[in-house]
């Protein structure tokens, strides 16, 4: 398999300040195929290398670039940390194999940049243009031979008329846009694909596996290392699996925060919903898993799969609490767990409404946004349930058998029940100390296994209906409870379902 081209985002930006000559030179010296930069114009019309419209973020000077002269802009910083001009940058590429990619988020600078490039000693083969659609039209009009990478992140492919008008070599998109089918379609048009910006090993492996032709990254050395990988993969490499699990969860968090539900369909009944986001997340998660662990089994909410007691198996619910998500009710989640048989090994869930990612590794602890989770230890002479909150879920849209009895029993113990609408987050919430305990009436590894491992590794107690510690019950429900309330809460739950 041919490795993708490596595009260094704003130079060797993980080691040096982005878009500086030292960062750009380091990327060239390190063997980047392409070095991407951004451009702006100064007040006196000089093209400078800078991403932001203002100088605030990197240079601590609260002014827009176009309000300052070139001398004022380049006087900021010290030593090698200064804003370079496009002309200075072009000189670094003379007689070097790396190509330069000039990115623009507006067409304002296109004509000026094109003039600087035409006046340089570099050939058009050494320069790639990308960014704003109108800017690409300006470049194409001014340079029939220019190499253009067309920006595109819309759900539909660009029209053939648009492609004919701009004549790009590549379709250049955020990596979330791509999947194997879209890559194949672009290739069928005689074009190539570029994905930005990928900075983690699991996603880099995925990009290579689905046939992406160029990857833009801030992590130049990591990208080179991953693209050079070969040899056997240990199917039980927990470090690799944990990194993959966390990567997919972080991506799912971003998607759930940024995307609207889209088209909403029903499954079993009008209360059982599925959105375009459900499909989108599970599809990507499956591609990611198989790119990193080709021999693993997958069972998912939307695309199915079967339990396999021998092969490592991933359980995915892309959007748990879809009805909440579709109605913008702020309690939904994502669930991903790897298990061998009934033994969970790594897990992740999310709370996209509060920007939280929960993770766990067997015998390695649990964390929330990387900070260790620890169950609450309470010593009290009063009932451990007084003044507490217990969370649960309905059976679809109906109370489960025994729920009303448990509600009454909790009331007698001055404890309040909450029905939240997403079992994954409801169970995870105990590890996050959102409540003293949580119960679901029917365990499903797709929905609940990740939360069970997170609860266990955070120090909570995970019980089946028989009162046994069990992270993967074969029948019945599940209770996750803070240790100090184990006996009291299990007793109420057991009595309620027995008497139902």
PADRENLUM-341555 format. One record per residue (C-alpha): residue in one letter; y, x, z. Coordinates in pm, whole numbers, padded with zeros to 5 digits, always signed. Layout:
N
aYXZ...
This chain:
500
x+00000+00000+00000x+00341+00138-00101x+00574+00163+00193x+00909-00018+00178x+01227+00176+00116x+01403+00264+00442x+01769+00165+00464x+01959+00316+00757x+02192+00048+00892x+02543+00194+00920x+02393+00541+00917x+02168+00682+01189x+02321+00428+01425x+02069+00459+01708x+02181+00820+01760x+02545+00828+01651x+02838+00592+01636x+02788+00358+01343x+02967+00415+01011x+03088+00764+01104x+03034+01069+00886x+02802+01225+01145x+02586+00907+01150x+02576+00890+00772x+02493+01259+00733x+02219+01236+00995x+02059+00947+00807x+02066+01148+00484x+01923+01457+00657x+01651+01244+00821x+01528+01122+00485x+01659+00767+00465x+01607+00631+00116x+01932+00437+00142x+02225+00454+00383x+02416+00129+00431x+02786+00125+00520x+03058-00140+00555x+03411-00123+00420x+03764-00246+00498x+04110-00164+00364x+04402-00013+00550x+04759-00142+00527x+04836+00113+00256x+04533+00017+00046x+04288+00294+00138x+03921+00194+00160x+03775+00294+00498x+03422+00271+00637x+03416+00012+00915x+03226-00308+00984x+03464-00509+01203x+03797-00653+01093x+03950-00510+01409x+03925-00174+01584x+03856-00326+01925x+03477-00306+01965x+03420+00057+01871x+03760+00219+01898x+03928+00030+02182x+04239-00042+01975x+04327-00410+01952x+04453-00431+01599x+04322-00544+01264x+04247-00262+01023x+04469-00402+00752x+04770-00387+00986x+04749-00006+01016x+04803+00278+00772x+04524+00519+00688x+04680+00788+00908x+04690+00546+01201x+04328+00438+01151x+04190+00790+01113x+04385+00919+01412x+04162+00716+01645x+03868+00887+01815x+03804+01257+01828x+03585+01522+01667x+03320+01365+01448x+03388+01020+01592x+03655+00900+01355x+03680+00627+01092x+03605+00791+00755x+03725+00689+00413x+03492+00570+00142x+03590+00877-00062x+03481+01113+00219x+03156+00923+00253x+03072+00943-00115x+03104+01322-00102x+02811+01339+00144x+02575+01201-00121x+02647+01455-00393x+02323+01631-00491x+02130+01446-00219x+01834+01211-00281x+01958+00929-00056x+02142+00638-00213x+02452+00471-00069x+02467+00096-00010x+02817-00053+00018x+02820-00384+00205x+03112-00628+00198x+03152-00959+00380x+03449-01053+00160x+03555-01000-00200x+03896-00868-00083x+03791-00504-00107x+03560-00519-00409x+03801-00400-00678x+03944-00123-00460x+03596+00000-00363x+03476-00008-00721x+03773+00207-00828x+03695+00467-00558x+03331+00478-00669x+03419+00512-01037x+03647+00806-00952x+03370+00983-00759x+03115+01230-00901x+02824+01000-00814x+02641+00809-01086x+02599+00432-01073x+02229+00491-00999x+02323+00638-00659x+02528+00337-00547x+02402-00005-00439x+02631-00301-00376x+02554-00592-00143x+02725-00856+00067x+02948-01150-00021x+02845-01349-00330x+03196-01353-00477x+03226-00980-00414x+02908-00928-00614x+03056-01125-00901x+03363-00901-00893x+03146-00589-00898x+02934-00721-01184x+03243-00809-01388x+03391-00464-01332x+03069-00269-01379x+02792-00396-01611x+02565-00113-01494x+02619-00161-01118x+02312-00197-00895x+02346-00522-00699x+02138-00654-00411x+02207-01025-00393x+02271-01178-00048x+02071-01493+00022x+01969-01682+00338x+01957-02043+00216x+01628-02237+00249x+01601-02273-00130x+01581-01980-00367x+01896-01889-00563x+01910-02066-00897x+01810-01887-01213x+02165-01938-01345x+02307-01757-01042x+02059-01473-01081x+02141-01450-01452x+02514-01442-01371x+02497-01158-01114x+02185-00977-01244x+02065-00836-00910x+01775-00598-00856x+01693-00727-00506x+01730-01044-00302x+01871-00920+00030x+01809-01151+00327x+01777-01161+00705x+01411-01095+00783x+01367-01449+00922x+01410-01581+00569x+01104-01406+00433x+00738-01496+00430x+00455-01389+00207x+00501-01680-00034x+00874-01619-00082x+00816-01249-00141x+00556-01330-00408x+00795-01578-00573x+01077-01324-00592x+00839-01067-00738x+00733-01323-01000x+01097-01337-01112x+01094-00963-01173x+01310-00895-00865x+01248-00711-00538x+01301-00806-00174x+01505-00657+00108x+01497-00758+00475x+01761-00688+00740x+01785-00591+01026x+01446-00499+01182x+01441-00279+01491x+01097-00332+01650x+00752-00204+01559x+00566-00538+01526x+00820-00681+01282x+00830-00358+01082x+00451-00380+01042x+00486-00742+00931x+00752-00655+00670x+00527-00387+00524x+00222-00614+00526x+00383-00908+00341x+00519-00681+00069x+00889-00644+00153x+01033-00375-00076x+01315-00244+00146x+01383-00272+00518x+01719-00218+00684x+01701-00087+01041x+01910+00065+01317x+01598+00251+01431x+01550+00508+01156x+01292+00728+01329x+01088+00429+01451x+01086+00283+01101x+00961+00608+00952x+00690+00630+01220x+00565+00274+01168x+00562+00300+00790x+00354+00619+00819x+00087+00452+01038x-00273+00451+00923x-00618+00434+01075x-00811+00193+01293x-00639-00062+01519x-00779-00115+01869x-00815-00497+01889x-00761-00481+02267x-00457-00254+02268x-00261-00443+02535x+00054-00236+02491x+00062-00323+02122x-00026-00687+02195x+00239-00717+02463x+00506-00572+02235x+00401-00813+01961x+00405-01110+02198x+00751-01023+02325x+00883-00964+01972x+00768-01306+01850x+00907-01474+02163x+01247-01309+02121x+01254-01422+01759x+01149-01777+01854x+01429-01784+02113x+01681-01695+01843x+01544-01958+01604x+01545-02236+01865x+01903-02150+01959x+02038-02123+01604x+01845-02376+01396x+01876-02752+01397x+01545-02943+01411x+01567-03025+01040x+01334-03285+00894x+01144-03467+01171x+00799-03614+01109x+00548-03794+01330x+00184-03703+01390x-00042-03926+01602x+00225-04188+01677x+00605-04235+01658x+00645-04053+01992x+00451-03747+01869x+00704-03548+01668x+00699-03232+01459x+01008-03063+01316x+01069-02808+01042x+01134-02556+01319x+00780-02609+01460x+00632-02527+01120x+00870-02237+01059x+00798-02066+01392x+00421-02101+01380x+00405-01977+01021x+00600-01663+01107x+00404-01606+01429x+00076-01620+01240x+00197-01369+00980x+00319-01139+01258x-00012-01154+01447x-00227-01082+01142x+00000-00796+01033x-00047-00629+01372x-00405-00740+01451x-00582-00837+01128x-00914-00922+01299x-00773-01158+01564x-00834-01532+01574x-00544-01782+01594x-00531-02137+01731x-00202-02319+01682x-00042-02655+01744x+00057-02715+01382x-00202-02529+01170x-00507-02562+01394x-00789-02315+01454x-01098-02304+01673x-01189-02147+02005x-01385-01823+01964x-01546-01685+02276x-01596-01340+02126x-01289-01254+01918x-00946-01198+02071x-00766-01528+02015x-00396-01616+02013x-00284-01961+02124x+00051-02081+01986x+00272-02379+02048x+00584-02311+01840x+00802-02576+02004x+00660-02732+02318x+00864-03036+02408x+00939-03120+02046x+01079-03463+02138x+01328-03296+02370x+01411-03036+02105x+01455-03298+01833x+01684-03500+02059x+01870-03188+02182x+01754-03253+02540x+01775-02908+02705x+01415-02860+02815x+01178-02723+02551x+00989-02399+02503x+00755-02181+02299x+00413-02066+02415x+00210-01767+02300x-00094-01616+02473x-00373-01377+02381x-00712-01426+02541x-01069-01307+02507x-01285-01602+02590x-01120-01769+02889x-00950-01451+03008x-00578-01438+02915x-00439-01089+02854x-00075-01121+02746x+00165-01413+02735x+00520-01521+02659x+00719-01841+02694x+01089-01910+02645x+01373-02118+02783x+01607-02120+02482x+01861-02340+02657x+01918-02078+02927x+01847-01771+02711x+01533-01664+02897x+01210-01501+02781x+00917-01497+03024x+00640-01242+02970x+00322-01130+03143x+00039-00880+03101x-00289-00911+03288x-00265-00697+03605x+00076-00580+03482x+00304-00839+03637x+00541-01096+03493x+00906-01071+03399x+01203-01278+03296x+01423-01099+03039x+01252-00780+03150x+01323-00829+03523x+01009-00863+03740x+00924-01211+03865x+00804-01250+04222x+00682-01569+04387x+00882-01697+04682x+00738-01630+05028x+00857-01885+05285x+00770-01900+05653x+00855-02234+05808x+00724-02456+06083x+00816-02763+05881x+00613-02905+05596x+00627-02665+05299x+00712-02966+05081x+01016-03094+05270x+01322-03085+05049x+01129-02932+04759x+01091-03022+04392x+00758-03066+04212x+00755-03092+03833x+00511-03275+03609x+00469-03422+03262x+00366-03758+03122x+00044-03817+02931x+00221-03842+02598x+00475-04113+02677x+00275-04275+02962x+00210-04185+03328x-00116-04000+03384x-00376-04159+03609x-00270-04083+03967x+00092-03991+03891x+00239-04292+04071x+00018-04229+04374x+00127-03865+04381x+00490-03970+04350x+00450-04196+04654x+00273-03921+04849x+00549-03672+04770x+00807-03925+04883x+00631-03951+05217x+00664-03572+05245x+01036-03580+05157x+00960-03406+04828x+01107-03501+04490x+00928-03514+04155x+01083-03429+03817x+00938-03525+03476x+01089-03274+03234x+00930-03324+02891x+00780-02983+02805x+00463-02870+02982x+00501-02503+02891x+00840-02468+03057x+00745-02705+03340x+00455-02481+03444x+00649-02159+03380x+00929-02289+03601x+00726-02229+03917x+00713-01854+03844x+01088-01870+03782x+01135-02039+04120x+01272-02357+03962x+01038-02562+04183x+00765-02534+04446x+00491-02643+04209x+00409-02807+03877x+00113-03010+03758x-00016-03122+03419x-00287-03384+03388x-00478-03216+03103x-00488-02843+03037x-00449-02715+02681x-00453-02339+02611x-00206-02393+02326x+00050-02544+02564x-00035-02402+02905x-00231-02074+02894x+00078-01854+02863x+00244-02026+03158x-00075-01988+03363x-00085-01609+03315x+00289-01579+03385x+00246-01781+03704x-00054-01576+03815x+00115-01242+03748x+00430-01359+03928x+00222-01422+04242x+00182-01799+04214x-00151-01977+04260x-00308-02141+03954x-00567-02410+04035x-00794-02648+03848x-00874-02998+03973x-01158-02865+04192x-00912-02643+04379x-01048-02322+04221x-00822-02047+04095x-00862-02088+03721x-00631-01986+03436x-00834-02162+03166x-00987-02490+03295x-01252-02638+03071x-01168-02991+03181x-00895-03171+03372x-00550-03063+03470x-00375-02761+03619x-00157-02698+03922x+00069-02394+03956x+00214-02362+04303x+00405-02120+04521x+00158-01961+04769x+00315-02107+05082x+00266-02465+04953x-00084-02424+04810x-00279-02634+05058x-00020-02906+05101x+00046-02967+04733x-00313-02934+04614x-00419-03185+04877x-00170-03444+04752x-00265-03385+04388x-00638-03402+04458x-00610-03722+04661x-00391-03886+04397x-00629-03824+04106x-00937-03906+04318x-00793-04240+04429x-00655-04331+04085
